[in-house]
């Protein structure tokens, strides 16, 4: 999806603010209808005539059909291509095989998502906040799919946000707890494969779309702050959502981080060069991990993003007139220097 310039002064909605400084957005029109591509594939596709089914799929889902073939299944899209040449025939065989092998997975997951009205409401509210802060942002199509387990839980295409239900089947789903599943997704990751994580993951995708991550190669402290900005913006888009869902920490890990914020910062200052660009050191503090090496077992992984989030909140608190758009574009070095972060 395309990034759009934001002119907050041209907002056409006269929006009042709640007492807690959370804007009132209920009057902002947003279409959050979820298109059920998964149901189309496994209920309506005629597997006895796959070429016709592919043509129909591309016609019914022009915003996702070809992307599904190319980026989810890794097959030629066959859009406008003869289906009877060698490439087309091979794709037809693989597509039919995918449908056959994935049908049991669909049958297992579909009852859990027969009704997605709650997700549509959650996403509507989230996108209303997106439109409040970024009025020129074009809300994409929303679509559910079921694909191979090694494909994304949320995929962003040029026209849609696609929700891969294969990664939201519930933490105790049989594949996740299997040996193969644990090799792909250890428990500290698969425990998050639950319905409440869908909307936060979609908003993380929106943030990535608005502000692609350009922090790799920067110093540790800069990367911490750049990633902390994302959680700060996520707070704005999901003001009523639990921090545990936004950070991916367990509630116990989040409490540990809150209780030990000052100790974590001192650990970083005394035991680490916060200006290092060493990828190995940075990886210990930023990114997926069950815990942070060198800290107690109760600590979460990705503690660097947590500290970056606190620094950004400190800076934002000292600059209350700052819009999220301006903050997201503010250099990490400036935020760090002016936040004067000194946790207890």
C-alpha positions in Angstrom: 0.0 0.0 0.0 1.0 3.5 -0.6 2.1 6.0 2.0 0.1 9.2 2.0 1.0 12.7 3.2 -0.8 13.8 6.4 -2.2 17.2 6.9 -3.8 17.2 10.3 -5.0 20.8 9.8 -7.3 19.6 7.0 -9.1 17.0 9.0 -12.7 17.3 8.0 -14.1 15.6 11.2 -14.7 17.9 14.1 -13.7 15.4 16.8 -14.0 16.1 20.5 -11.6 14.5 23.0 -12.5 12.3 25.9 -11.4 13.3 29.4 -8.4 10.9 29.2 -7.2 12.7 26.0 -8.2 9.8 23.8 -9.9 11.3 20.8 -13.6 10.5 20.1 -13.5 8.8 16.7 -16.9 7.0 16.5 -18.1 9.4 13.8 -15.3 8.7 11.3 -16.6 6.4 8.5 -14.6 3.3 8.0 -15.4 0.1 6.0 -14.0 -2.8 8.0 -15.9 -5.7 6.3 -13.8 -8.8 6.2 -13.8 -10.7 2.9 -13.8 -14.4 3.5 -11.4 -15.7 0.9 -10.9 -18.8 3.0 -14.5 -19.7 2.7 -14.5 -19.1 -1.0 -11.5 -21.5 -1.6 -12.8 -24.3 0.5 -16.6 -24.0 -0.1 -17.0 -22.7 -3.6 -14.0 -23.9 -5.6 -14.7 -26.7 -8.0 -11.7 -29.0 -7.7 -12.7 -30.9 -10.8 -12.0 -27.8 -12.9 -9.1 -26.0 -11.3 -8.4 -23.7 -14.4 -11.9 -22.3 -14.2 -11.7 -22.0 -10.4 -8.5 -19.9 -10.7 -10.1 -17.7 -13.3 -13.1 -17.2 -11.0 -10.9 -16.6 -8.0 -9.0 -13.8 -9.8 -12.3 -12.3 -10.8 -14.0 -12.5 -7.4 -10.9 -11.4 -5.5 -8.9 -9.1 -7.8 -7.3 -7.4 -4.7 -5.9 -10.7 -3.4 -6.3 -13.7 -5.7 -3.0 -13.2 -7.6 -1.1 -12.2 -4.5 -2.3 -15.4 -2.8 -1.0 -17.5 -5.6 2.3 -15.7 -5.9 3.3 -14.7 -2.3 1.4 -17.2 -0.2 1.7 -20.4 -2.3 4.7 -19.4 -4.4 3.0 -20.2 -7.7 2.5 -18.3 -10.9 -0.6 -16.1 -10.6 -1.8 -17.3 -14.1 -3.7 -14.1 -14.4 -3.9 -13.5 -18.2 -1.7 -16.6 -18.8 -2.7 -19.7 -20.7 -3.4 -22.4 -18.2 -2.6 -25.2 -20.6 1.1 -24.5 -21.1 3.7 -26.4 -19.0 3.9 -23.6 -16.4 0.2 -23.4 -16.1 -0.3 -27.1 -15.9 2.3 -27.4 -13.1 0.6 -24.6 -11.2 -2.8 -26.2 -11.5 -1.5 -29.5 -10.1 0.2 -27.7 -7.1 -2.9 -25.6 -6.5 -5.1 -28.6 -6.4 -2.7 -30.4 -4.1 -2.7 -27.4 -1.8 -6.5 -27.5 -1.6 -6.6 -31.2 -0.9 -3.9 -31.1 1.8 -5.2 -27.9 3.5 -8.9 -28.9 3.5 -8.6 -30.7 6.9 -6.9 -27.6 8.4 -9.8 -25.4 7.1 -12.3 -27.8 8.6 -10.6 -27.6 12.0 -10.2 -23.8 12.0 -13.4 -22.6 10.3 -15.8 -23.2 13.2 -13.7 -20.9 15.3 -14.2 -18.1 12.7 -17.7 -18.7 11.5 -18.5 -15.3 12.9 -16.0 -12.5 12.6 -18.3 -9.6 13.5 -16.2 -8.9 16.7 -13.0 -8.6 14.6 -14.8 -6.3 12.2 -15.8 -4.1 15.1 -12.3 -4.1 16.6 -10.7 -3.3 13.2 -13.3 -0.6 12.6 -12.4 1.2 15.8 -8.7 0.8 15.1 -8.9 2.2 11.6 -11.0 5.1 12.9 -8.0 6.0 15.0 -5.7 5.5 12.0 -8.0 7.9 10.0 -8.0 10.4 12.8 -4.3 10.6 13.0 -3.6 10.0 9.3 -6.7 11.2 7.4 -5.3 10.6 4.0 -4.5 6.9 4.7 -6.6 4.7 2.5 -8.0 1.8 4.5 -7.2 -1.4 2.6 -9.4 -4.3 1.9 -9.5 -6.9 4.8 -9.5 -10.5 3.9 -9.0 -13.9 5.7 -7.1 -16.8 4.2 -5.7 -20.1 5.2 -2.3 -21.0 3.9 0.7 -23.1 4.8 2.0 -22.8 8.4 5.1 -21.0 7.3 3.2 -18.1 5.8 2.4 -14.9 7.7 -0.3 -14.4 10.2 -0.8 -11.0 8.7 0.3 -10.2 5.2 0.2 -6.8 3.6 -0.3 -6.6 -0.2 -0.6 -3.6 -2.4 -4.4 -3.7 -1.9 -5.2 -5.6 1.2 -4.4 -6.7 4.7 -4.7 -10.5 4.7 -5.2 -12.4 7.9 -3.8 -15.9 7.8 -6.0 -17.9 10.2 -3.6 -20.8 10.2 -1.6 -18.8 12.7 -4.6 -17.9 14.9 -6.1 -21.3 15.6 -5.5 -21.1 19.4 -2.3 -21.8 21.3 -3.2 -25.4 22.0 -3.9 -26.3 18.4 -2.4 -29.7 17.5 0.1 -28.5 14.9 1.6 -25.8 17.2 2.3 -28.3 19.9 3.7 -30.9 17.6 7.5 -31.4 17.1 7.3 -29.8 13.6 5.2 -27.0 14.9 7.6 -26.2 17.7 10.5 -26.2 15.3 8.7 -23.4 13.4 7.2 -21.6 16.3 8.5 -22.3 19.9 5.9 -22.0 22.7 6.9 -18.4 23.5 5.7 -17.5 20.0 2.8 -20.0 19.4 1.2 -19.0 22.7 0.2 -15.8 20.9 -1.6 -17.6 18.1 -4.9 -16.5 19.6 -7.8 -14.4 18.3 -7.2 -11.4 20.5 -3.8 -10.8 18.8 -5.3 -10.4 15.3 -6.2 -6.7 15.5 -2.9 -5.6 17.2 -1.0 -7.5 14.5 -3.0 -5.8 11.8 -2.2 -2.4 13.3 1.5 -3.3 13.4 1.2 -4.0 9.7 -0.4 -0.6 9.2 2.4 1.1 11.1 5.0 -0.8 9.0 3.1 0.4 5.9 3.2 4.0 7.0 6.7 3.9 8.3 8.9 1.1 6.9 11.6 0.2 9.4 14.9 1.8 8.4 16.7 1.2 11.7 18.9 -1.8 10.8 22.5 -0.7 10.8 21.9 2.1 13.3 23.2 2.0 16.9 21.5 0.0 19.6 20.0 3.0 21.3 18.7 4.4 18.0 17.1 1.0 17.1 15.6 0.8 20.5 14.0 4.2 20.1 12.9 3.6 16.5 11.1 0.5 17.5 9.8 2.1 20.6 8.1 4.7 18.3 6.1 1.8 16.9 4.7 0.8 20.2 4.0 4.5 21.0 1.9 4.7 17.8 0.3 1.4 18.5 -0.9 2.9 21.8 -2.5 5.7 19.8 -4.3 3.3 17.4 -5.3 0.8 20.1 -5.9 2.9 23.3 -8.1 0.4 25.0 -6.0 -2.7 24.2 -4.0 -4.4 26.8 -0.2 -3.7 26.7 0.4 -7.4 26.8 -1.3 -7.9 23.4 0.6 -4.9 21.9 4.0 -5.9 23.2 3.7 -9.7 22.9 4.9 -9.9 26.5 3.1 -12.1 28.9 1.4 -10.2 31.7 4.0 -11.5 34.1 6.8 -10.3 31.8 5.2 -6.9 31.4 4.9 -6.5 35.1 8.6 -7.6 35.5 9.6 -5.0 32.9 7.6 -2.3 34.6 8.9 -3.2 38.1 12.5 -3.3 36.9 12.7 -0.6 34.3 15.4 1.3 36.2 17.5 -1.8 36.7 17.2 -2.8 33.1 18.4 0.7 32.0 21.3 0.6 34.4 22.2 -2.9 33.1 22.3 -1.5 29.5 24.4 1.5 30.5 26.9 -0.4 32.7 27.1 -3.7 30.8 26.6 -2.7 27.2 27.7 -0.1 24.7 24.4 1.5 23.8 26.1 3.0 20.7 27.2 -0.3 19.3 26.2 -1.4 15.9 27.2 -5.0 16.5 24.3 -7.1 15.2 25.0 -9.9 17.7 24.7 -7.6 20.7 21.7 -5.8 19.2 19.9 -9.1 18.6 20.1 -9.9 22.4 18.0 -6.8 23.2 15.8 -6.5 20.1 13.6 -9.1 18.5 12.0 -12.4 19.2 13.4 -14.3 22.2 12.0 -16.1 25.2 14.1 -14.0 27.6 17.1 -11.6 27.5 20.5 -13.1 28.0 22.3 -11.7 31.0 19.0 -10.8 32.8 16.8 -12.9 35.1 14.8 -15.7 33.5 11.6 -13.6 34.2 12.7 -10.9 31.8 11.1 -10.9 28.4 13.0 -10.9 25.1 12.9 -7.7 23.1 13.5 -5.7 26.3 15.3 -3.1 24.1 12.1 -2.1 22.4 10.4 -1.8 25.7 13.0 0.7 27.0 12.8 2.5 23.7 9.1 2.8 24.2 9.6 4.3 27.6 12.1 6.8 26.2 9.6 7.8 23.5 6.8 8.3 26.0 9.1 10.4 28.1 9.9 12.6 25.1 6.2 12.8 24.1 5.2 13.8 27.6 7.6 16.8 27.4 6.2 17.7 24.0 2.4 17.4 24.4 1.6 19.3 21.2 3.6 16.9 19.1 1.5 14.9 16.6 2.2 11.2 16.1 3.2 12.0 12.5 5.9 14.5 13.6 7.1 12.2 16.4 7.4 9.3 14.0 9.6 11.4 11.8 11.8 12.8 14.6 15.3 11.5 14.7 16.0 8.9 17.4 19.1 10.9 18.5 17.0 14.0 19.1 14.4 12.0 21.1 17.2 10.4 23.3 18.9 13.7 23.9 15.8 15.6 24.8 13.9 12.9 26.7 16.6 12.9 29.4 15.4 9.5 30.4 16.2 8.6 34.0 13.9 5.8 35.2 13.8 4.9 38.9 
